[in-house]
Amino acid sequence: MAAPSLAKRLQAVKPSATVAISQRAAELKAQGVDVLSFSMGEPDFDPPAYVTEAAKRAIDEGASRYTAVRGVKPLLEAICRDSKSRRGGIEHTPDEVVVSVGAKHSLFNLALALYDEGDEVVVPAPYWVSYPEQARIVGATPVVVEPGDGFRLTPDGLRVALTERTKAVILCSPSNPTGAAYTAEQLEGLAGVLREHSCWIITDEIYSQLVYGGFEQKSILEVAPDLRDRLCIVDGVSKTFAMTGWRIGWVLAPAHVAKACEKIQGQSTTNPTAVAQYAALAALECPKEPVEAMRRAFEERRGVIVEGLNAIDPITCAMPEGAFYAFPNVEGLYGRRTESGQTLEDDLHVAKWMLEDARCAVVPGTAFGAPGYVRISYAASNDVIREGLGRIGDAVAKLSR
């Protein structure tokens, strides 16, 4: 007798391209190939020492049992204080917070809580790979909007995308994969359009503390506090505190939305890991000097990688405002032939060629809704970045027209 089939919903969902590239790079490394990985969005730093010390104390003090589904009270309160200090003094209360197993989990809880089958979810391109897939898995339709200058959604682009079926709009600033961030004026332009439509606004601010060059980071909560009743803010400790593996993220949302996320989480993962919650509490409450040191290092690396990419003709790369990604345009490589005789036809071919010939793992822009580009993480040392730039430059020089 044949085995029963899988759920049909999976037919609409694509696997994560970033994970796939990283797995392929790991396979090559296991075979002894010297591959430099620029594919994952993961800081190469260790968490601040006070984070790991707090985790050890939590273990010693018995943090080994279930907690409240939405998180321990001290962490919920710390999240509220942190958000108030960083978002214009606007207050949240613990009943508006749910802590989850990473920001991706928070986003997935929101998808389950907010999207119905047939709803539309506006997703500006370039987008993080999971935004459209999380909509699809619950039966909603992602509506991808092409960006304006600087990879940013424009008010006109947003206005055209909104319909009576629009259930939510997702914003990310600074952006994964581009590093582009919105100024207060740009956010106000989008808020003006959103005021005309009844839809949820989901803003992913996981990179909000990693901005450079004097850029003034603003949340749409600060710019348009009147939209608060429709606003869900996703944040966490993964990027800012180099705590990706600790898996602690959260959502700040209207209390009834937070309650819905709590209900969903109560029937899936229940609480996030207790020890990791206390580590996140320490991250929010302790001195920020180690975080600022990481931010300065990322800012220096940003200059190294963007300058280096622009020196490799015909690759071009804009300067990102934040996060830790460069997003170069590689269309100038199209039509060139590799040493093995293959023709580079698109960004998928370029990423494959960079992995196999330059031994550098990058992610094709098509995975982010932006064909013609590749994403390169500069969450690596300057030495590794320069080595990677050298490999890419040497490989480009060997291409034939």
Buried (B, 14 or more C-beta within 10 A) or exposed (E): EEEEEEEEEEEBBEEBBBEBBBBBBEEBBEEEEEBBBBBBBBBBBEBBEBBBEBBEBBEEEEBEEEBBBBBBEBBBBBBBEBBEEBBEEBEBEBBBBBBBBBBBBBBBBBBBBBBEEEBBBBBBBBBBBBBBBBBBBBBBBBBBBBBBEBBBBBBEBBBEBBEEBBBBBBBBBBBBBBBBBBBBEBBBBBBEBBEEBEBBBBBBBBBBBBBBEEEEBBBBBBBBBEBBEBBBBBBBBBBBBBBBEBBBBBBBBBEEBBBBBBBBBEEBBEBBBBBBBBBBBBBBBBEBEBBEEBBEBBBBBBBBBBEBBBEBEEBBBBBBBBBBBBBBBBBBBBEBEBEEEBEBEBBBBBBBBBBBBBBBBBBBBBBBBBBBBBBBBBBBEBEBBBBBBBBBBEBBEEBEE
